[in-house]
Amino acid sequence: MFDDAWFQGSLLDVDTPESVGALGAAVERVPLTDGAWLDLRRGWLTGADDLFARLMETVPWRAERRMMYERVVAVPRLLCFYGDGEDLPDPLLTEARATLDHHYAPELGEPFTTAGLCLYRDGRDSVAWHGDTIGRGSSEDTMVAILSLGTPRTLALRPRGGGTPPLRFEIGHGDLLVMGGSCQRTWEHAVPKSARPLGPRISVQFRPRGVR
């Protein structure tokens, strides 16, 4: 699908077996405002570049077009969605979701049931400022767990209404970022475009039932 020269793997992943790491004390929690928070776990998935390569080839990526600003435009990334009860495209993702369920069950109170995958082909692909407020995220505290594979990209967060500079996190090569509490309705997040030449990145977003 892409020229391999555009993707530079992590030196930490060379000859490293694939493994889902522990959470617990390895997770850094960042309190935000209005009851929002995020957790960051660097290098949660070892051997992540091998998983990235498999997903690039096996996931049925599709391009979408959406209505925006009174006209239909191309979505600047490729997408695939796995709903409640559907098998995930790789056993390592199934293991990752089970690990998330075990760790976050006391706070979330329910399992992660869906997985949305996004393929950012290069620095021109992006996602605009938004919160996952389709469904229960508009009125209830919830969680969205993002596993980032491939080339690191910036995930930016800002409180709704602005007033403070955005927080910026470079995530890739198996990093995990979880947005929790009121984050989806009181904060916004984005993956901005980049003028720098960048290789592809895959984002896997695990969500509970009824959150999009």
N, C-alpha and C positions, 0 to 999 in steps of 0.2 A: 504493500500500500504506500510505503514511503521509502525513500532512500535512506539506508541505515546510517549514512554519513551524517545525517541531520541529528541523530540521537547519540548523545554521549552518556554512557552508563556511569554509574557510581563506582569509584575505585573500591569502596567498602563492600560492594556486591560481587566482586570478582571471586569466583570459586567458592561462594558462600551458599550453603544449602538453604532452601526455602523454609521459612519458619515464621509463624505468628508469635510475636513477643508478648511478654507479660505487660499488664497495665499496672494497676495499683500504684506503688510509690514512684514508678517511672513516669507517671503522668504529671505534667505541670499545669495547674489550674490558674487561669487568669480571670479574676473578677472584673466584670464590666459594670454597667450602671443599670438601674431599674430591674434588678433581679436577673440580669443576663450574665453569662459566664462562657468561657471556652476552655477546653482542655487541649493540650498539645503533647504529643508523644512522638519524638523524633525517632526515625528508623524502626518503627514498630514492626514492619515486615522486612525481614532479611531475605536476600535473594529476590528482591522485588523486581529487578530488571527482567528476570526470566518470565515472571507473571505478566509484566507489561508487554513483552514480545508476544506471548500467547494471546492475550486479549486483543492486541492489534490485529491479529490474523483471524481469530475465531468469532469475535463478537459481530453480529450483523449490523454494523453501523449504518445509520441512515441520516440523510440531510432533511431538514424541515424548513418550512416557510411559515411565518406568522404575521398577523396583522399588527402593525406598529405605526403610530403617528399617521393613521388614516391611509396606510398603504401596506401591501404585502412585501415583506423583506425576508431574505435568507437568514436563518439562524446561524451565527458565526461560530459553529462548532458542530460536530457530529454526535448523535445521541443513540442510546438504547436503554430501554426500561424493562425491569423484571419485577412483576407484580407479586402480590401476596400469593404464596403457594407455588410460584414458578421456580424451577431449578436455576441456580446461578450458573454463569458460564464457566466457572473453574472451581474445583474443590477447595482451593486455598481461600477463595472468597467466602465459601460456606463456613470454613473454619474461623475466618476473621469475624464473621457475623456472630457465630456462637460465642466467641471470646468477648465481643462487645455486649452481648446479651447477659453473660455471666457477670461482667464487671458493673454494668450500669443498671441492672435490675432493681437494686434498692432505691435508686433515684427516679428512674423512668417508670417503673411499675408495669412495664409491658415489653414485648420483644421488638426488635427491628424486623420488619417484615418485607420491605421492598428495597430495591437497589436501582438507582438511576446512574447510568454511566455516561460521561461526556468525554469526547476526544477533542482536545485542542491541538490542531494540526501544526500550528506555528504561532508566532507572536501576534499575528493578525486576528486569530480567534480569541473570543472573550465572552464574558457574561456581564451584563450591566448591573447596576445597583438594584438589589431586591431583597426581600425576605421570603422564606418559604411559607407563605400565608394562604395558599390554596388548601382549604380544609381546616382541620383543627388547629393548625399553627397560628391562625388569625386570632384565636381567643384563648388558647390554652398553652401552658408551658410544655415544651417538648424538646426533643434532641434531633440533631442531624449530624451524623458521623461521616467525615470525609476522609477516605483513603486516597492519597495522591501518589501516582506512579509516573515514572518517566522524568522528563526535564522539569526541574523546579520552576514554579510560577508563583507570582504574588497573589495571595488572597487578602483582600483589604476589607476592613470592617469599620463602620462608623455608626453613631447613634442616629436614629431617625430625627430629622430636623437639623442635623449638622451641629455646628457650634464648636467642634473640636476636630483637630486633624485626624484622618483615618489611621487606624492601626494597620500595619502591613506585616504579613508573614510569608516567607518564602518556603513553600512546601513541595516536596517531590521525593522520588526514590524510596517509597514506603513509609512516608510520614503520615501520622494520623492527627486530624484536627476535629474536635467535637464542639459544636455550638449547642448550648443548653439553656435551661431556664426560660426567660422571656425573650431570648435573643432574636427569634424569628419575627416577632412583632414590635420590638423596641429598637432593634439594630438592623442595619442592612449590610450585605456583603457583595463583593464583586471580584471578578478576575479581569483586571484591565488589560487592554491591548499593550503591546510592547514594540517599540521601533527596533529593538535589538533582534538579530537573527536567533531564533530559538527553535529547538527541536520539539517533538510532540510530547504531550502530557495526557494521561488518563486520570479523571477524577471519578471515584466510586462513592456515591452518596447513599448511605444506609439510613432509612427512615422508618418510624413506626407506622402502623395502619392509619390511613386518613390524613397523612401529612405530605404535601407536595410543594 
